[in-house]
Amino acid sequence: MPPTQTLPLTDRGHHLFPGPIVRIAPDEVNVTDIDAVKTIYSVKDTFLKSGFYRRIVPPESIFSTANIDFHRRHRRLLAGPLTETSLKKMIPAIRTISDLVVQRMGEEMKVRGAADVFKWATFMATDTIAQLTFGDSFHMVELGRKTEYALELQNVSSVAALRSTFPGLTRLAFKLPFQLPIFQRAVKGSSNIKRYCTESLDRYRQLLDADPGMAHKTLLAKAFEAEQEDNLPFHEVIADAQTYIVAGSGSTANTLAFLIWAVCRNPYIRDRLVKELASLPPDYQESQLRELPYLGQVVEETLRLYGGAQAGLPRTVPPGGAELAGFWLDQGTVVSTQAYSLHRDAIIFPDPFVFDPSRWENPTQAMKDAFMPFGRGSRSCIGLHLAQIEIRLAAARFFLTFPEAKPSSLEGMSDRDMVPAIYFTTVPAGNRCLIQAA
């Protein structure tokens, strides 16, 4: 296969397409039938999240819980600040970080000959979510390196992938009288991240006491109000903060890196995007980026092929069982759909492995139905608007600054480094993405 058609190195239960339902474990099936997908991931909360999520992120949170009341209560508190309208007041902070990261990429290009946009995108997304959650960032973009807590986050994330794929093995590993270094680092990292979140939230609480207006400047505003009114335990606020840091950094960074790489390796796509961006005034606003049709198509196509969550999203068949795609499934069966297969259905997306933003000029209803880069239904990602704002701002600034950017072969960099490796999130297999200015 040519590089544009390379399959991912690792993907939990993907299939292309032996049938609408494929059994991938004794009690688990994978589904690609669109009507069945709509049933599983509806707003009715009938098919609850499986235990898979608690293995990734053990503390109960808005991400991992299967408790409907818990989820609804937290979503009411957390979703409001993440609407497009509410995020408008946070755009200056987001833009400051995205502009700075492109500047730092340019500095690295001058010294190194190329910039690792995957590294810088990770710094940007992590700094942004920390800034919006706690009122202060990790300062990785400024420092140009991972801070202590970012390294701890990396250690925890590496074990989360093992937990989700080999739950029995990791349970055993944690019970051994001695622990392997990877698990030692994860235990330490989890403890330190919790401590960091607690300390950051305590500082935020002090700021609130001194300046109540601060409550409207972070994503946890309503959660803090509920905590102060004794309607939400502080440990649940901490769990949500941890979830924000984990979920709000990696997936956005990965998608941005893939976008820049995919556009840079096709001069026609790059030049068309640059031409559209050049029509913007010097003091363009984020709202104007949303109105650019080709930029929107580039983002959509990137989310189709390289969205942050391409792996399965397991749910549990409810009591009484259910019929899906003509098959009867007993209660307790785990059913999942993953965007990887849906987004590569050749009937819905012709030439599915080709990066072609123009396919979104006039999307069919089938394309819209199959498109789920942020999940679907009541448990869809509440941070989808924030992610798209970050990606638009950073991509626009990057291509306005480096209109002739192209993939670099420096240090042995090749398309092989950019093969999507899918665990729960999607990352470049080489954990790098070197791009040069021209």
SEVEX-401925 format. One line per field, with one value per residue: x negated, y negated, z negated of N, C-alpha, C in turn; residue in three letters. Coordinates in steps of 0.02 Angstrom, whole numbers, m for minus. Layout:
% residues N
n_east (X:...)
n_north (Y:...)
n_up (Z:...)
ca_east (X:...)
ca_north (Y:...)
ca_up (Z:...)
c_east (X:...)
c_north (Y:...)
c_up (Z:...)
residuo (ala:...)
***
This chain:
% residues 438
n_east (m42:m24:m92:19:117:96:128:176:57:97:251:395:497:544:634:650:742:818:948:1102:1095:966:893:781:733:770:885:911:949:919:986:1045:1156:1258:1388:1393:1288:1340:1439:1367:1285:1371:1472:1539:1481:1482:1397:1270:1108:971:867:743:704:684:570:476:477:481:544:712:790:851:816:792:897:1037:1152:1305:1371:1263:1184:1270:1286:1156:1130:1221:1162:1036:1044:1096:995:921:987:1005:1039:1006:870:818:770:653:569:464:362:339:294:178:90:89:36:m90:m145:m164:m259:m365:m386:m439:m559:m623:m635:m732:m847:m857:m820:m700:m537:m465:m309:m217:m264:m258:m123:m69:m119:m51:89:98:55:156:278:249:234:365:436:379:339:208:66:m35:m149:m229:m244:m309:m427:m476:m487:m438:m354:m367:m240:m180:m258:m223:m90:m107:m163:m55:39:m20:m7:130:168:123:202:331:323:264:331:331:195:136:200:146:11:7:26:m83:m225:m335:m357:m352:m451:m372:m245:m271:m304:m181:m95:m155:m142:m2:34:m36:21:151:123:71:185:269:196:195:330:358:284:356:477:441:416:545:604:540:569:716:756:672:730:795:703:647:660:716:808:950:950:874:956:1062:995:962:1086:1115:1166:1092:966:795:698:753:748:610:587:652:571:450:491:516:385:322:407:420:302:211:289:328:203:145:230:211:74:78:159:79:m29:37:88:m30:m97:m35:m45:54:170:117:81:205:271:189:208:343:336:257:344:397:413:276:300:383:524:571:699:709:628:708:796:731:737:650:551:633:670:547:521:629:599:478:521:598:505:402:449:451:507:520:539:634:790:850:1008:1142:1260:1428:1535:1640:1597:1561:1599:1491:1447:1511:1471:1488:1442:1389:1426:1301:1201:1058:1055:984:934:820:742:644:675:803:774:702:775:796:907:978:880:794:636:574:454:386:333:440:503:602:710:800:869:1000:1073:1147:1300:1273:1136:1137:1207:1120:1013:920:818:809:877:1048:1219:1284:1166:1067:915:888:801:789:809:711:595:601:592:462:388:422:372:233:195:224:138:16:6:16:m101:m198:m188:m241:m269:m329:m337:m476:m631:m726:m832:m794:m657:m500:m355:m316:m329:m213:m108:51:63:169:236:323:336:277:117:m36:m138:m276:m290:m323:m331:m403:m420:m468:m506:m512)
n_north (60:m115:m258:m340:m251:m172:m54:m62:m30:24:72:87:208:173:180:212:246:368:394:331:351:406:532:507:551:670:616:499:388:305:168:106:66:m66:m101:m22:m78:m205:m168:m112:m219:m325:m464:m417:m345:m204:m98:m72:m135:m22:78:53:m83:m120:m50:m119:m250:m247:m323:m374:m474:m605:m554:m415:m354:m242:m272:m343:m454:m516:m552:m640:m742:m793:m828:m931:m1029:m1045:m1055:m1179:m1288:m1247:m1267:m1338:m1473:m1508:m1485:m1589:m1696:m1644:m1632:m1730:m1687:m1557:m1585:m1658:m1559:m1471:m1553:m1578:m1450:m1422:m1518:m1467:m1348:m1398:m1450:m1332:m1272:m1354:m1325:m1185:m1142:m1086:m1072:m985:m956:m876:m864:m1001:m1028:m947:m1011:m1133:m1098:m1039:m1143:m1234:m1172:m1162:m1297:m1344:m1267:m1280:m1412:m1436:m1384:m1240:m1292:m1240:m1272:m1395:m1357:m1259:m1124:m969:m980:m930:m881:m856:m751:m656:m639:m579:m456:m399:m390:m295:m176:m170:m131:1:50:45:136:254:299:399:434:313:294:401:365:251:307:382:421:348:212:178:55:m28:m22:m69:m201:m243:m232:m325:m437:m452:m483:m603:m685:m695:m763:m881:m931:m950:m1047:m1151:m1177:m1218:m1337:m1405:m1417:m1505:m1618:m1643:m1681:m1801:m1870:m1860:m1868:m1789:m1666:m1655:m1630:m1506:m1331:m1256:m1329:m1319:m1197:m1227:m1320:m1236:m1152:m1241:m1268:m1153:m1052:m969:m854:m889:m798:m748:m857:m865:m744:m772:m876:m809:m725:m819:m865:m750:m705:m821:m854:m759:m704:m817:m872:m767:m761:m888:m881:m778:m842:m951:m880:m801:m899:m966:m871:m867:m970:m1035:m1037:m1106:m1232:m1278:m1293:m1389:m1497:m1526:m1562:m1674:m1771:m1826:m1965:m2056:m2064:m1956:m1866:m1727:m1687:m1718:m1621:m1510:m1529:m1500:m1399:m1298:m1276:m1225:m1105:m1041:m1020:m934:m823:m784:m746:m639:m542:m545:m573:m601:m497:m349:m219:m78:m110:m51:17:80:208:183:239:378:390:357:321:301:246:356:461:552:502:550:484:388:416:346:212:123:m18:m84:m231:m214:m109:m149:m272:m235:m167:m115:m127:m233:m331:m360:m303:m287:m294:m401:m565:m688:m834:m899:m813:m848:m957:m944:m853:m691:m622:m499:m509:m603:m532:m427:m488:m512:m576:m626:m540:m494:m538:m545:m532:m593:m684:m819:m919:m953:m1074:m1158:m1088:m1100:m1238:m1262:m1188:m1252:m1384:m1361:m1292:m1387:m1494:m1427:m1394:m1518:m1572:m1483:m1459:m1375:m1255:m1088:m907:m842:m755:m746:m676:m547:m547:m492:m442:m330:m356:m423:m336:m295:m247:m159:m157:m193:m329:m410:m407:m468:m339:m349:m442:m572:m715:m786:m940:m1052:m1224:m1253)
n_up (0:37:m55:m89:m112:m220:m346:m521:m652:m774:m834:m925:m892:m757:m601:m425:m298:m354:m390:m466:m602:m705:m797:m927:m1045:m1177:m1239:m1171:m1038:m882:m796:m640:m573:m527:m575:m689:m759:m787:m876:m983:m1025:m1074:m1136:m1242:m1344:m1356:m1322:m1422:m1472:m1467:m1581:m1533:m1528:m1661:m1686:m1615:m1671:m1829:m1945:m1976:m1857:m1747:m1625:m1642:m1713:m1732:m1787:m1769:m1831:m1897:m1788:m1716:m1809:m1822:m1689:m1668:m1745:m1688:m1548:m1506:m1513:m1403:m1285:m1120:m1129:m1263:m1261:m1190:m1266:m1310:m1206:m1180:m1272:m1226:m1098:m1121:m1167:m1056:m955:m1008:m1009:m873:m844:m922:m855:m736:m784:m820:m695:m635:m708:m710:m586:m559:m632:m767:m755:m819:m950:m989:m970:m1068:m1182:m1168:m1174:m1301:m1385:m1357:m1402:m1537:m1572:m1548:m1638:m1767:m1775:m1757:m1662:m1611:m1561:m1460:m1325:m1331:m1398:m1316:m1338:m1418:m1572:m1745:m1785:m1664:m1617:m1712:m1677:m1553:m1593:m1663:m1560:m1476:m1545:m1553:m1426:m1427:m1531:m1476:m1371:m1419:m1546:m1648:m1658:m1700:m1823:m1895:m1889:m1969:m2092:m2123:m2230:m2196:m2083:m1910:m1824:m1738:m1795:m1922:m1893:m1844:m1956:m2042:m1960:m1947:m2077:m2093:m1995:m2042:m2160:m2106:m2040:m2149:m2224:m2130:m2117:m2246:m2249:m2154:m2220:m2320:m2244:m2201:m2320:m2341:m2224:m2160:m2027:m1954:m1941:m1822:m1728:m1705:m1656:m1755:m1823:m1856:m1922:m2033:m2094:m2130:m2218:m2321:m2367:m2429:m2350:m2276:m2300:m2345:m2303:m2187:m2103:m2089:m2021:m1900:m1855:m1835:m1732:m1630:m1605:m1556:m1449:m1375:m1313:m1242:m1130:m1053:m1021:m946:m834:m777:m741:m645:m550:m505:m450:m350:m264:m226:m151:m31:96:173:92:m17:42:85:m37:m99:m12:m37:m173:m161:m122:m233:m348:m426:m564:m596:m664:m771:m742:m608:m552:m565:m464:m348:m210:m153:m250:m350:m286:m280:m415:m447:m365:m420:m547:m508:m460:m554:m682:m860:m938:m881:m910:m980:m1064:m1195:m1247:m1351:m1325:m1369:m1509:m1467:m1339:m1162:m990:m858:m701:m644:m724:m875:m1036:m1195:m1358:m1442:m1352:m1274:m1166:m1031:m934:m819:m761:m665:m572:m526:m467:m359:m268:m110:m30:m81:m94:39:103:m27:m103:m59:m87:m68:m71:5:17:m76:m31:16:m82:m94:m166:m219:m244:m346:m443:m471:m526:m667:m754:m882:m961:m1000:m1036:m1206:m1275:m1205:m1167:m1274:m1251:m1118:m1045:m1097:m1059:m919:m903:m951:m856:m734:m757:m779:m662:m562:m597:m583:m443:m385:m429:m385:m235:m136:m193:m220:m237:m329:m299:m390:m513:m485:m474:m413:m314:m379:m513:m536:m530:m590:m755:m851:m1007:m1134:m1108:m957:m893:m814:m749:m762:m860:m831:m722:m600:m523:m396:m350:m213)
ca_east (0:m61:m87:84:164:69:173:145:18:132:320:433:559:571:644:664:806:844:1018:1123:1075:910:877:710:717:827:945:906:955:907:1043:1036:1221:1273:1448:1375:1246:1384:1474:1319:1261:1427:1476:1583:1441:1504:1336:1225:1036:947:813:682:685:658:502:432:476:515:591:774:791:899:793:790:953:1095:1209:1340:1382:1198:1163:1313:1272:1092:1134:1256:1115:975:1055:1110:936:890:1025:971:1052:967:798:796:731:589:530:400:313:323:256:111:49:80:m11:m157:m172:m189:m322:m416:m401:m484:m625:m654:m654:m794:m903:m859:m805:m630:m504:m424:m244:m182:m286:m232:m50:m56:m131:2:154:94:54:222:329:230:250:438:463:353:319:135:47:m97:m204:m273:m259:m360:m490:m499:m500:m387:m365:m362:m173:m167:m290:m181:m32:m129:m170:11:71:m49:23:201:175:116:261:389:313:246:351:309:123:118:221:95:m52:10:29:m147:m265:m379:m323:m393:m460:m317:m190:m294:m297:m110:m68:m181:m114:68:35:m60:71:206:98:67:253:294:162:217:399:355:263:412:526:417:428:616:618:514:600:770:762:631:772:820:645:622:709:745:846:1013:934:852:1015:1099:955:967:1154:1120:1203:1044:906:733:661:780:719:541:590:668:512:403:518:504:315:305:446:417:236:185:328:324:135:134:267:177:12:97:184:22:m66:76:91:m97:m122:1:m52:117:212:84:86:275:286:152:242:404:315:228:399:415:380:221:326:440:552:585:764:698:601:764:833:691:761:599:522:681:665:483:530:674:564:429:558:620:450:354:479:417:536:540:548:701:822:892:1070:1169:1329:1469:1576:1689:1566:1578:1585:1452:1428:1539:1444:1509:1387:1412:1407:1233:1152:1026:1058:945:923:763:742:596:709:857:746:666:822:787:972:997:824:753:564:577:389:357:348:471:550:657:767:847:903:1071:1076:1210:1328:1237:1073:1152:1228:1063:959:925:751:814:928:1117:1270:1278:1098:1018:864:912:749:780:803:645:545:603:566:388:361:429:326:164:183:224:76:m41:0:2:m171:m240:m146:m272:m291:m325:m366:m549:m663:m778:m838:m761:m584:m467:m283:m307:m321:m146:m55:91:62:231:247:389:327:237:53:m84:m176:m344:m288:m354:m307:m449:m399:m514:m472:m508)
ca_north (0:m178:m287:m368:m198:m128:m38:m76:24:54:50:135:234:141:225:177:248:435:397:276:366:452:552:497:582:714:579:432:383:240:153:52:50:m134:m103:6:m129:m257:m139:m104:m284:m372:m509:m386:m311:m134:m57:m107:m123:40:71:33:m152:m123:m23:m172:m304:m216:m363:m388:m542:m613:m513:m343:m327:m211:m295:m394:m514:m547:m583:m697:m796:m824:m858:m995:m1077:m1053:m1067:m1249:m1328:m1221:m1282:m1387:m1540:m1519:m1483:m1650:m1738:m1611:m1630:m1765:m1645:m1502:m1612:m1676:m1498:m1443:m1596:m1568:m1385:m1428:m1555:m1422:m1302:m1433:m1453:m1265:m1262:m1390:m1292:m1113:m1128:m1064:m1074:m927:m985:m833:m886:m1068:m1023:m919:m1065:m1182:m1073:m1029:m1210:m1265:m1144:m1180:m1368:m1353:m1230:m1304:m1482:m1439:m1329:m1204:m1334:m1200:m1308:m1445:m1325:m1216:m1056:m942:m992:m870:m853:m829:m685:m612:m625:m531:m391:m372:m373:m235:m119:m169:m90:71:67:55:193:313:284:451:429:255:306:444:327:205:346:415:392:300:183:158:m18:m64:m27:m114:m270:m258:m243:m389:m489:m461:m518:m672:m722:m711:m815:m943:m956:m974:m1109:m1201:m1195:m1256:m1405:m1436:m1434:m1565:m1673:m1657:m1718:m1869:m1901:m1815:m1871:m1735:m1607:m1653:m1627:m1438:m1281:m1225:m1381:m1294:m1143:m1259:m1348:m1180:m1128:m1290:m1263:m1086:m1008:m927:m841:m915:m745:m741:m912:m844:m692:m804:m913:m760:m703:m873:m868:m691:m702:m883:m870:m713:m695:m878:m877:m717:m780:m946:m858:m742:m892:m987:m833:m782:m957:m982:m821:m875:m1041:m1064:m1051:m1159:m1296:m1299:m1316:m1451:m1549:m1545:m1597:m1739:m1818:m1853:m2027:m2044:m2057:m1910:m1838:m1656:m1679:m1720:m1556:m1463:m1542:m1480:m1332:m1246:m1260:m1179:m1039:m1011:m996:m876:m766:m762:m711:m575:m494:m548:m598:m577:m435:m306:m151:m59:m144:5:8:143:221:175:297:400:401:310:342:252:267:421:512:545:502:556:430:394:419:282:192:62:m43:m129:m276:m192:m72:m189:m326:m207:m128:m139:m144:m300:m376:m333:m310:m306:m305:m461:m628:m729:m880:m920:m768:m879:m1014:m928:m786:m655:m606:m440:m533:m635:m480:m385:m530:m518:m584:m644:m497:m509:m531:m580:m527:m622:m725:m887:m966:m954:m1142:m1182:m1055:m1128:m1306:m1256:m1163:m1305:m1439:m1340:m1276:m1449:m1530:m1389:m1398:m1587:m1585:m1438:m1440:m1325:m1201:m1020:m856:m839:m689:m754:m626:m485:m554:m467:m431:m274:m385:m451:m285:m301:m193:m169:m122:m225:m386:m396:m444:m447:m281:m369:m492:m634:m739:m840:m982:m1107:m1283:m1251)
ca_up (0:33:m122:m104:m123:m271:m401:m586:m682:m831:m838:m964:m863:m697:m545:m363:m329:m342:m406:m509:m671:m709:m866:m938:m1109:m1194:m1258:m1143:m966:m852:m752:m591:m544:m548:m617:m754:m792:m813:m933:m1038:m1049:m1071:m1194:m1292:m1396:m1363:m1321:m1467:m1463:m1497:m1629:m1496:m1544:m1729:m1684:m1590:m1721:m1886:m1985:m1940:m1831:m1692:m1569:m1654:m1750:m1699:m1826:m1730:m1871:m1907:m1725:m1701:m1857:m1804:m1622:m1676:m1774:m1648:m1477:m1494:m1494:m1343:m1226:m1077:m1155:m1324:m1246:m1156:m1311:m1323:m1144:m1186:m1306:m1180:m1041:m1144:m1169:m988:m919:m1036:m990:m804:m850:m947:m800:m692:m816:m815:m625:m621:m742:m697:m516:m557:m698:m784:m769:m867:m1016:m1004:m976:m1134:m1230:m1160:m1197:m1373:m1416:m1348:m1446:m1606:m1579:m1552:m1695:m1831:m1773:m1746:m1619:m1629:m1534:m1418:m1263:m1348:m1417:m1262:m1363:m1462:m1643:m1787:m1785:m1597:m1615:m1753:m1636:m1502:m1626:m1678:m1497:m1448:m1580:m1537:m1365:m1448:m1572:m1434:m1326:m1458:m1615:m1695:m1666:m1740:m1893:m1924:m1895:m2026:m2154:m2134:m2284:m2164:m2026:m1853:m1822:m1705:m1842:m1975:m1868:m1838:m2024:m2065:m1918:m1964:m2141:m2084:m1956:m2088:m2205:m2068:m2029:m2214:m2240:m2082:m2133:m2308:m2231:m2119:m2271:m2353:m2197:m2203:m2382:m2332:m2165:m2137:m1955:m1925:m1931:m1754:m1683:m1697:m1636:m1814:m1859:m1885:m1968:m2095:m2126:m2160:m2275:m2375:m2393:m2458:m2305:m2240:m2341:m2316:m2269:m2120:m2065:m2073:m1969:m1837:m1834:m1808:m1667:m1583:m1586:m1516:m1387:m1337:m1287:m1192:m1068:m1013:m996:m894:m774:m747:m709:m583:m502:m475:m408:m291:m219:m201:m103:32:113:198:34:m56:76:84:m105:m110:27:m73:m234:m142:m112:m298:m367:m474:m633:m591:m726:m767:m709:m535:m532:m561:m402:m290:m192:m142:m315:m382:m254:m301:m484:m444:m336:m469:m599:m480:m455:m610:m743:m920:m966:m825:m935:m1000:m1120:m1219:m1285:m1375:m1306:m1429:m1531:m1419:m1274:m1108:m922:m822:m633:m631:m769:m945:m1083:m1264:m1404:m1468:m1297:m1260:m1096:m1020:m866:m819:m704:m614:m518:m497:m427:m301:m228:m41:0:m106:m80:93:91:m98:m134:m29:m121:m17:m104:48:11:m124:m1:15:m113:m91:m231:m243:m273:m411:m491:m489:m553:m740:m784:m953:m989:m979:m1087:m1270:m1302:m1158:m1200:m1288:m1232:m1045:m1020:m1117:m1017:m851:m907:m955:m792:m683:m771:m770:m591:m524:m611:m556:m370:m367:m446:m344:m177:m93:m237:m192:m281:m328:m304:m439:m566:m464:m476:m353:m322:m426:m579:m542:m529:m651:m804:m888:m1070:m1141:m1064:m897:m895:m763:m772:m779:m914:m808:m656:m582:m467:m383:m324:m140)
c_east (m44:m50:m18:135:140:119:138:108:58:203:361:498:586:585:668:687:834:918:1037:1105:1020:896:802:687:777:891:945:911:941:958:1026:1101:1243:1335:1434:1332:1289:1421:1427:1300:1315:1424:1516:1546:1465:1445:1282:1152:1015:891:747:657:657:588:453:422:515:562:654:775:842:880:806:854:1005:1159:1243:1349:1317:1177:1205:1298:1207:1094:1169:1208:1057:986:1065:1050:902:932:988:980:1009:892:772:752:663:543:465:345:291:278:185:64:37:33:m82:m187:m198:m254:m379:m435:m451:m554:m661:m676:m721:m855:m913:m852:m734:m603:m464:m355:m202:m200:m255:m157:m30:m66:m72:68:153:93:123:273:313:248:326:469:443:336:245:115:m14:m159:m253:m291:m313:m427:m519:m515:m441:m404:m354:m292:m153:m199:m250:m119:m48:m135:m103:46:45:m20:97:213:170:177:320:384:300:265:327:235:104:142:170:30:m51:11:m37:m185:m317:m344:m373:m397:m402:m258:m208:m285:m224:m78:m90:m148:m42:75:15:m11:129:185:95:136:281:263:186:287:402:333:320:466:506:427:501:635:597:549:653:778:722:673:794:763:616:679:744:789:908:1001:912:911:1055:1061:962:1037:1169:1163:1157:982:843:695:688:757:648:541:606:608:460:426:506:432:297:340:436:350:217:223:324:255:122:168:234:113:27:122:126:m17:m28:81:23:m120:m84:0:12:162:183:93:157:294:252:186:305:386:289:282:422:381:325:246:386:460:565:651:758:668:657:801:793:708:706:563:568:678:601:489:575:638:511:464:583:563:408:384:449:443:563:555:620:725:873:952:1096:1242:1372:1507:1630:1661:1588:1561:1549:1431:1452:1513:1469:1449:1414:1389:1337:1180:1123:1029:1018:943:861:761:696:632:764:829:708:711:820:852:992:944:780:679:552:510:354:380:374:523:610:717:820:880:978:1080:1145:1237:1292:1170:1084:1170:1169:1008:967:856:752:865:997:1163:1254:1207:1045:972:890:862:740:772:734:591:543:578:490:358:365:377:254:149:179:158:16:m48:m6:m72:m218:m201:m175:m297:m283:m355:m441:m573:m721:m775:m800:m686:m554:m392:m269:m297:m250:m91:m15:85:121:234:317:389:281:175:10:m128:m247:m349:m325:m323:m349:m427:m449:m478:m464:m557)
c_north (m63:m209:m314:m314:m149:m116:m51:m16:61:27:104:152:198:195:186:227:317:442:341:287:419:467:546:524:626:676:508:435:311:228:97:34:m18:m138:m75:m44:m183:m232:m135:m171:m337:m418:m479:m351:m240:m87:m95:m91:m60:26:51:m36:m158:m94:m76:m226:m279:m261:m378:m462:m546:m569:m439:m314:m294:m231:m353:m459:m553:m585:m645:m756:m832:m857:m926:m1049:m1093:m1073:m1141:m1290:m1305:m1229:m1334:m1458:m1555:m1523:m1547:m1693:m1707:m1611:m1670:m1723:m1587:m1527:m1632:m1616:m1471:m1487:m1585:m1502:m1386:m1467:m1510:m1369:m1334:m1438:m1386:m1251:m1295:m1354:m1220:m1095:m1106:m1069:m1011:m952:m941:m853:m953:m1068:m995:m972:m1114:m1159:m1064:m1095:m1242:m1238:m1159:m1253:m1378:m1318:m1261:m1378:m1491:m1377:m1292:m1241:m1294:m1235:m1360:m1412:m1282:m1145:m1034:m957:m927:m839:m826:m760:m634:m591:m573:m461:m359:m350:m308:m172:m114:m126:m16:94:85:118:258:303:335:446:370:262:349:406:281:242:382:382:342:273:165:82:m56:m73:m71:m186:m290:m273:m311:m447:m504:m500:m591:m715:m742:m767:m882:m974:m985:m1041:m1166:m1225:m1234:m1328:m1442:m1458:m1498:m1627:m1692:m1698:m1791:m1906:m1854:m1815:m1817:m1674:m1600:m1644:m1557:m1391:m1249:m1273:m1353:m1238:m1173:m1290:m1294:m1154:m1176:m1290:m1194:m1039:m961:m916:m864:m861:m733:m798:m895:m793:m722:m844:m867:m736:m756:m872:m810:m694:m764:m899:m824:m711:m757:m885:m829:m738:m839:m924:m821:m791:m926:m942:m816:m838:m970:m932:m823:m949:m1073:m1083:m1108:m1227:m1322:m1326:m1383:m1509:m1573:m1585:m1666:m1792:m1851:m1921:m2012:m2031:m2010:m1882:m1763:m1643:m1681:m1654:m1506:m1470:m1521:m1408:m1280:m1228:m1212:m1110:m1003:m982:m934:m814:m739:m722:m643:m523:m490:m578:m565:m511:m392:m235:m139:m98:m95:m17:77:150:220:238:313:412:351:342:286:281:338:477:498:551:504:496:442:401:349:270:128:46:m86:m168:m252:m158:m114:m241:m302:m160:m156:m155:m215:m351:m345:m349:m329:m321:m367:m522:m677:m775:m898:m874:m799:m942:m1005:m858:m755:m642:m546:m460:m564:m583:m439:m422:m538:m524:m601:m599:m519:m502:m568:m579:m553:m670:m796:m940:m975:m1025:m1172:m1153:m1087:m1200:m1305:m1237:m1217:m1361:m1420:m1326:m1339:m1487:m1494:m1401:m1470:m1604:m1544:m1414:m1387:m1265:m1133:m971:m853:m766:m691:m699:m562:m488:m531:m459:m374:m300:m410:m400:m292:m239:m205:m125:m142:m289:m366:m439:m424:m391:m300:m420:m556:m652:m799:m875:m1038:m1164:m1282:m1198)
c_up (0:m36:m139:m120:m177:m327:m467:m613:m735:m833:m872:m927:m802:m645:m484:m309:m317:m357:m453:m582:m668:m782:m876:m1005:m1127:m1210:m1228:m1067:m944:m798:m704:m555:m571:m593:m687:m794:m823:m875:m994:m1069:m1042:m1132:m1251:m1349:m1409:m1366:m1361:m1452:m1500:m1548:m1599:m1519:m1614:m1733:m1660:m1643:m1782:m1926:m1944:m1921:m1775:m1633:m1582:m1683:m1705:m1735:m1791:m1768:m1882:m1844:m1709:m1746:m1838:m1736:m1626:m1701:m1727:m1576:m1461:m1474:m1430:m1280:m1184:m1103:m1216:m1310:m1214:m1202:m1328:m1262:m1149:m1219:m1261:m1124:m1061:m1143:m1099:m946:m943:m1013:m918:m803:m872:m896:m752:m719:m811:m744:m609:m650:m718:m623:m506:m628:m707:m804:m816:m938:m1034:m1010:m1044:m1188:m1229:m1191:m1273:m1410:m1413:m1397:m1519:m1619:m1589:m1611:m1761:m1832:m1766:m1707:m1647:m1604:m1491:m1353:m1275:m1360:m1360:m1283:m1407:m1534:m1681:m1781:m1716:m1589:m1656:m1713:m1583:m1532:m1639:m1614:m1468:m1480:m1566:m1475:m1382:m1487:m1528:m1392:m1364:m1531:m1666:m1710:m1711:m1812:m1929:m1936:m1955:m2093:m2170:m2192:m2259:m2102:m1971:m1850:m1792:m1753:m1902:m1955:m1864:m1906:m2050:m2025:m1935:m2029:m2133:m2045:m2001:m2136:m2168:m2058:m2094:m2232:m2194:m2098:m2199:m2294:m2196:m2169:m2308:m2309:m2196:m2264:m2375:m2276:m2137:m2061:m1920:m1908:m1859:m1703:m1675:m1680:m1695:m1854:m1894:m1934:m2035:m2132:m2162:m2222:m2334:m2405:m2422:m2416:m2266:m2283:m2306:m2279:m2199:m2075:m2043:m2017:m1901:m1810:m1803:m1739:m1614:m1558:m1540:m1448:m1344:m1306:m1228:m1126:m1023:m982:m938:m829:m739:m711:m644:m530:m467:m428:m344:m240:m187:m147:m37:51:137:140:m7:m24:77:15:m118:m73:m9:m136:m219:m131:m177:m310:m418:m545:m635:m659:m716:m732:m633:m510:m523:m495:m340:m270:m185:m207:m353:m353:m273:m371:m485:m418:m383:m524:m573:m483:m519:m674:m805:m947:m909:m848:m957:m1061:m1151:m1260:m1304:m1354:m1369:m1449:m1480:m1350:m1222:m1041:m886:m755:m618:m675:m840:m990:m1154:m1305:m1432:m1414:m1286:m1185:m1087:m946:m870:m754:m648:m556:m485:m449:m365:m261:m157:m6:m19:m88:m25:83:18:m131:m106:m68:m69:m49:m62:44:m35:m96:m1:m16:m107:m161:m261:m274:m341:m464:m515:m525:m628:m773:m857:m988:m965:m1039:m1152:m1299:m1252:m1196:m1211:m1267:m1158:m1018:m1037:m1072:m948:m850:m909:m888:m738:m694:m756:m696:m549:m534:m580:m481:m345:m379:m401:m283:m132:m134:m204:m243:m274:m329:m353:m492:m550:m466:m410:m366:m371:m497:m591:m531:m593:m695:m851:m949:m1092:m1100:m1006:m897:m835:m789:m794:m835:m895:m741:m637:m518:m459:m346:m249:m114)
residuo (met:pro:pro:thr:gln:thr:leu:pro:leu:thr:asp:arg:gly:his:his:leu:phe:pro:gly:pro:ile:val:arg:ile:ala:pro:asp:glu:val:asn:val:thr:asp:ile:asp:ala:val:lys:thr:ile:tyr:ser:val:lys:asp:thr:phe:leu:lys:ser:gly:phe:tyr:arg:arg:ile:val:pro:pro:glu:ser:ile:phe:ser:thr:ala:asn:ile:asp:phe:his:arg:arg:his:arg:arg:leu:leu:ala:gly:pro:leu:thr:glu:thr:ser:leu:lys:lys:met:ile:pro:ala:ile:arg:thr:ile:ser:asp:leu:val:val:gln:arg:met:gly:glu:glu:met:lys:val:arg:gly:ala:ala:asp:val:phe:lys:trp:ala:thr:phe:met:ala:thr:asp:thr:ile:ala:gln:leu:thr:phe:gly:asp:ser:phe:his:met:val:glu:leu:gly:arg:lys:thr:glu:tyr:ala:leu:glu:leu:gln:asn:val:ser:ser:val:ala:ala:leu:arg:ser:thr:phe:pro:gly:leu:thr:arg:leu:ala:phe:lys:leu:pro:phe:gln:leu:pro:ile:phe:gln:arg:ala:val:lys:gly:ser:ser:asn:ile:lys:arg:tyr:cys:thr:glu:ser:leu:asp:arg:tyr:arg:gln:leu:leu:asp:ala:asp:pro:gly:met:ala:his:lys:thr:leu:leu:ala:lys:ala:phe:glu:ala:glu:gln:glu:asp:asn:leu:pro:phe:his:glu:val:ile:ala:asp:ala:gln:thr:tyr:ile:val:ala:gly:ser:gly:ser:thr:ala:asn:thr:leu:ala:phe:leu:ile:trp:ala:val:cys:arg:asn:pro:tyr:ile:arg:asp:arg:leu:val:lys:glu:leu:ala:ser:leu:pro:pro:asp:tyr:gln:glu:ser:gln:leu:arg:glu:leu:pro:tyr:leu:gly:gln:val:val:glu:glu:thr:leu:arg:leu:tyr:gly:gly:ala:gln:ala:gly:leu:pro:arg:thr:val:pro:pro:gly:gly:ala:glu:leu:ala:gly:phe:trp:leu:asp:gln:gly:thr:val:val:ser:thr:gln:ala:tyr:ser:leu:his:arg:asp:ala:ile:ile:phe:pro:asp:pro:phe:val:phe:asp:pro:ser:arg:trp:glu:asn:pro:thr:gln:ala:met:lys:asp:ala:phe:met:pro:phe:gly:arg:gly:ser:arg:ser:cys:ile:gly:leu:his:leu:ala:gln:ile:glu:ile:arg:leu:ala:ala:ala:arg:phe:phe:leu:thr:phe:pro:glu:ala:lys:pro:ser:ser:leu:glu:gly:met:ser:asp:arg:asp:met:val:pro:ala:ile:tyr:phe:thr:thr:val:pro:ala:gly:asn:arg:cys:leu:ile:gln:ala:ala)
***
